[in-house]
Structures are given as C-alpha cells and as structure tokens.
Amino acid sequence: MAVAKSEKKVEAAPEQYGDVVTRLEQTVARLESGDLSLEESLKAFEEGIRLVRRGEKLLTEAEQRIEQLLVDEEGQEFVAPLAVAARPAPQAAPRATGTAKPPPEDDVPF
C-alpha cells in the first residue's frame, strides 16, 4: 500500500509585525529562488498574500491606537489621531470636552 505524502500544515499567522515581515521575506526568497514546482510556487504565493494581509491588519490596528497629544494656539490640550497630529494645530479651539473634532473624510492624507 502506498503511503500518501503528507501535506505541510499551514502555520498560524504571526502575531508580531516583525515576524510577519520576516516570514514574508523568506517566502519571497523561496519564490525568487526558482527551485519550486508550480504547485509549491502557488502555495508560497498564497502564503505571501496571507502574510501581506496580516501585516496590513497589524499596521491598521497599531495606527488606530496611536494618538498624539496636541496643544492649540490657546494652550488647550486635545487628543487627535496621528494623521491629524502631523499637521499644524487647528486655529479654532477644541470643543469644551477637550477633544478635537475628527477631520472630514476627504481631509485624511491617505
């Protein structure tokens, strides 16, 4: 009786961004080596796509957590997302609650 070749188990997606990048670099190197069969290349490509998506998710989550404390021209402090924090402080004072109004959708730099 022939023994079936066991399939490689798909590893769980890394939890750390640096680990995602490392695995993605390894996957790209395997693909670029030219030593893979068509089937192995397709599997490596699929793994690369999963890693890219995982990396994007981790970056988005981190970006959402990053906030920077700002001070407007009147000396009032407020918290704004990092994308807004990179621009000069707004001219108008923030609302009485001490938080800045989020920028309109079309004002986001990306």
N, C-alpha and C positions, 0 to 999 in steps of 0.2 A: 504494500500500500504506500502510495506516495505521500510524503509529509508536505502539507501546504506551507509555503513561505509565509512567515508571519509578517504582518504589516507593522510599520513603525507607528507607535502611538503618537498622536499629535500632542505636543507639550502644551501645558496651560500657558496662557498669555502672561508675560512677566508683569509684575505689579509696579516696578520702578521704571521710570522713563529711560534711565541709563542702560538698564537691562534690555529694554525693547530695542534701543539703538544698537547695542552690541549684537543681539541676535539678528537684527536686520542686516547689519554689515556682514555677518557670517553667511547669511542666506544669499546676499548679493555676490559675495566672493565665490560661493558654490556655483551659482548660476553663470558667473563670468568665466569660471574655470574651463567650461566646455566639456567636462568629464561626465556630465549627467545624461541619462537617456531622456527621451522626450517625456515619458511619464514622470520621471524624477524631476525634470525641469518644471513641469506643470505643477507638481506638488510644492516645489520650492517657491514658485511664483505665487501660488495661493497662500502659502505661509507668509511670504513677504507682504502681500496685501493685508492679511490679518494683523501683522505687526504694525504696518503703517496706520491702520485704523485704530489700533490700541494706543499707539503713540499720540495720534491726534486727540483721542479721547482724554488721555492723561494731561496733555497740554491744555486742552479746553477747561478741564476741571481745575487745574492749577491757576489758569488765568482768571477764572471766576472767583477764586479765593483771594487773589492778590488785590489788596486795596492800599491806597496811599493817603496819608493824612495831609491835607492841604490847608493853607491859610489864605483867605481872600484879602483884598486890599484894606478892609476894615478890621482886620485882625481876628475875624471869626474862623474857627476851625470847622472843617467838614470832611467827610469821607467820600471819596469818589473812586470809581473803577480805575485801574491803572491806565487804560487807554485815554481816559479823560485827564488823569493826573499828568500825563506827559505834555499836555498843552498848558499855556499860561492860565493862571487862576481867573475865574469869571469876574466880570466887572460888577455884577449885581450881587448883593448879599444873599446868602442861602436862606431857605425858609427858617422860620422860628424854631423848628425842631432841631436845627443844627446839621441837617443832612442836605446834600446837594440834590437838585432835581436831575434825573438822568438825561443825557443828551438825546435829541431826537434820533430816530433810526438812521436817517441819511447823514448824520453828523459823525458817525463812527468811522475812524480812519481806515478800516479794512473791510 
